[in-house]
Amino acid sequence: MSIPILVAIEGGGTKFICAVGNQTGEILAKNHIPTTTPSETLGRVIAFLQEQERELGQFRAIGIACFGPLDPQPASPTYGKILPTPKPGWTNADIVGKIQAAFDIPITFDTDVNGAALGEWRWGAARELDTFIYLTIGTGIGGGGLINNQLMHGLIHPEMGHIRIPHDFEADPFEGICPFHKDCFEGLASGPAIQARWGQPAETLSPDHPAWKLEAHYIALALANYICTLSPQRIILGGGVSKQTHIFPQIHNEVQSILNKYIQSPQILAHIQDYIVPAGLGEQAGVLGALALAQQAFNVKL
Amino acid sequence: MSIPILVAIEGGGTKFICAVGNQTGEILAKNHIPTTTPSETLGRVIAFLQEQERELGQFRAIGIACFGPLDPQPASPTYGKILPTPKPGWTNADIVGKIQAAFDIPITFDTDVNGAALGEWRWGAARELDTFIYLTIGTGIGGGGLINNQLMHGLIHPEMGHIRIPHDFEADPFEGICPFHKDCFEGLASGPAIQARWGQPAETLSPDHPAWKLEAHYIALALANYICTLSPQRIILGGGVSKQTHIFPQIHNEVQSILNKYIQSPQILAHIQDYIVPAGLGEQAGVLGALALAQQAFNVKL
């Protein structure tokens, strides 16, 4: 029997990446489609995939790792849809419904960060773990993960970027840019927050710019909170900010300093450089995450 | 076949409560033993239980819900022990080892809050849920819970009381009493923190004392963080502070205000009084939690 062909759809705010691959993580074909309206974008996604299926053979399952908020719970009446979002035109967009109408095969639908977490678990930096989180810090900040080997859902899904952290207005008078919460973690530490505070894009700031000390401080406060709340076995950082490898040692030191030896684990006390790590799959985390979701859909069907 | 007899041990910082019961939640015998040294306390626990076993018949499983930090992971070399703690004499106390030497039956060992969460899941305020947290606010602040129907562990276990939250020193100049973190959540909002800030025990403060508005504010900040991090389907509050029923409406309003309609769930937007609730088992949460752990040990053995 030939290796089952799986479909990975990474739905992002600016583009959808569609890929065809298999359970080894191999990508056979890939395409980028701009995120415009749901019907145009999904129409082009479907057209691309139908063309690939004619060429490569029948698909067996689809994984969709999408921007949120979204409803990932199959038993829910709004399953498969985008929930109310400031993104024009996308509130209530029926992602799974549209894709399922074109392909009558199993689909798994989850957040981009849960997808990335599953990809890291299968092929990346979380292979031997049962409880860990994946956090992306870029245009926005979001987190997902596995707890006891299962993806995090609950009421809806985590919104880790929106926790409140201490904000010393004397040290940092910037008021924050989150439209809902102003100075939540995302409002203080996302890429656009860095740009608004310092007047230039984060990626143009040199490694010795004071922006990075402050950024490492906010990231460390948030990670310490996740550690106390969830007790993850590892924290994986993805997104644009995680490419700034020079801030990892600062984050490590600050997390240790904030926790102040309260949590007596060798991973935190002695091996923190292996505890808070960059994404193992790098740029591929999103699409391989969607592929891992497709693999999960395929396994459930068996 | 007769109903299996189960043992519940609730290990607290001031007393150990030992009970004999069964899977319906019925308690047949109970005793309070002061927490002194590990060998004296556990010796008296064992003596009481051996006496009860002669009277009531053979025990089938034991659940131990204990103060922490502790090691709840059976595969770990320090499983069953108390981890480094400021509590004199208890660091490395081998709780499971001592009890297992006296009773050769299955044992489940977990934190007091994970025990309480499991009890609430079986008999209390979390019966229909798969993902929720139980938070105790009293002498200390601690949290546990179930995620996808499994108790939270991970690296060690959650230490939810030690998250950092915004602290406005102008509104509240009190610097916090946590010996590790000063103004973490526990340092600002535990019973001893309330007493240190206002100069009198929390339970003697009248409902219109400004202490409660501040307390509700800190609790709401912490709960909003747990909601963003974990997406629980419900939050159950136990411990001494949760007996102050007048603060629940303040907590509800503040959580809604902090989240600011970002999480579009009817449970938060419209039914928050059923979302953040007092412990269903009240004073019995601890011992019934240990009994639920015993039931789990018994089931695993089957």
Interface residues (C-beta under 8 A of the other chain):
Chain A: P69 L83 P84 D130 T131 G143 I147 N148 Q150 M152 H153 G154 L155 I156 H157 P158 E159 M160 G161 H162 I163 R164 I165 P166 H167 F180 H181 L221 A224 N225 Y226 I227 C228 T229 L230 S231 P232 Q233 I258 L259 N260 K261 Y262 I263 Q264 S265 Q267 I268
Chain B: P69 L83 P84 T131 G143 I147 N148 Q150 M152 H153 G154 L155 I156 H157 P158 E159 M160 G161 H162 I163 R164 I165 P166 H167 F180 H181 L221 A224 N225 Y226 I227 C228 T229 L230 S231 P232 Q233 I258 L259 N260 K261 Y262 I263 Q264 S265 Q267 I268
